[in-house]
Amino acid sequence: MKFGKLTWLTVMVCIFFGPMAWGQGKDFKDDMAERTRACTACHGDQGKAGPDGYYPRLAGKPAGYLFNQLKNFQEGQRHYNLMTRLVDPLSDAYLQEIAQHFANLKLPYPAPTMPSERVSAQALKRGKQLALEGDAAKDVPACTACHGTKLTGVQAHVPGLLGLPLDYLNAQLGAWQTHQRKARQPDCMKEVVARLQSEDLVAVATWLSTQNMPTDTAPASKVSTPLKASWQCGSAPELSKAQP
């Protein structure tokens, strides 16, 4: 059976929303905002992020990063059955359209929230050090080395780290630590996480989640300083070479 313009993602939208919408006499528009309602059912209106802290923001993230994650779910590098079922039948071209749609959305970020449990000043200091300076003794680069000096990401494949809830950051770092999340080889995040203690990961996630967004929330257009030769990132090759 061929769907034509009524793509698989649109079919899933109909499953999620069809009875309610049709019962109210709503007409579906043939545009990406309508077709991606299956995405925003979990990731929040226009991809602003889900309310529970585990469904991350999609709006404004670099298109290359979003495309890579859709492919990772499709290819089994990341594991979440609903996501896999949604993207499995879709072509690379259509995944690119989805990624570009969310990347083009420029929406305000919510204010950061403090953790529900008290965090020590020492833990926040350690988290800030790892985010802004890294740990030379463990050969761990600062988060800013890859994710941009403002930590809002770098075009075209590196996501921002600010504006994400603590639960999501902890979950993703934990997934790399337990090898549940993977990326294209060489997997630089796998190497970073392997060199840090669990306490370090919680500290940096906590510090990141409590920071205000800068005035300009857009991802940087290019990396300011390439990573040293010992670090290579398969998902973001632009990090390992100088850019004009």
Protein Blocks (a to p, Z undefined) as FASTA:
>chain_A
ZZkjmpfklmmmmmmmmmmmmmnopacdddfklmmmmmmmmnoghhlopfkopaccfehp
afklmmmmmmmmmnopaccfklmmmmmmpcfklmmmmmmmmmmpccddddddddfbdcdf
klmmmmmmmmmnopfknopacfklmnojnlnopafkbccfehiafklmmmmmmmmmnopa
ccddddfklmmmmmpcfklmmmmmmmmmmpccdfblcdcfbdfbdcdfkbccfklmmlmp
ccZZ
